[in-house]
Amino acid sequence: MKRSRPQLLITALLFAAATQASAQTLGLESNIGQPAKATPATRTVFVKMDDISYGQKSIDVKPGETVRFVLKNEGALMHEFNIGKAVSQLDHQRKMAALVKDGTLTPTGKAKSIVWHERSGLGDSNPPGIPEVVEAIHDDPNAILVEPGTTKEFVWTFSDSANLNFACTLPGHYQAGMVGEFVMR
């Protein structure tokens, strides 16, 4: 079967659009950078989180620079440090709202539940199995949750993408102003 040039072009464009859409579904945006590991030369930026604000409204970064963020949550609520463009952060807000609505996330942390594993070969037992505490998963590569009273590190290598923000996408936090911008220099 032979395809004409316009059909091949249309197929290539559809594949590219699907690839980008699936990357954004996975929490990735094209060309915003990537998670990294800190080295001795990595610059460190301290970010204070409060209810409901960041300690700074802008952070200067260079294209290709790796930055180690030390995130200290001094507030009473859990917060997120999400790197992305405004459009993807608005989409991520819907996902975070769904996680809060279904009880996976609480205002102060990740929900924990108990899963019972069956005991084998022990006959009748009380309790009926072995309990395991399971914590909710939030594994977006461009974001980290920081519970109240904790400090976490997040290392990121920036691309040359403009219009990048850092934001908390938990329900109501972004709308209350918990968003800042990365200034490319």
Secondary structure, DSSP 8 states (H G I E B T S, - for coil): ----HHHHHHHHHHHHHHHHHHHHHTT--TTSEEE----TT-EEEEEEEETTEES-SEEEE-TT-EEEEEEEE-SSS-EEEEEE-HHHHHHHHHHHHHHHHTTSEETTEE-EEEEEEE--SS-S-SSSEEEEEEE-----TTEEEE-TT-EEEEEEEE-S-SS-EEE--STTTTTTT-EEEEEE-
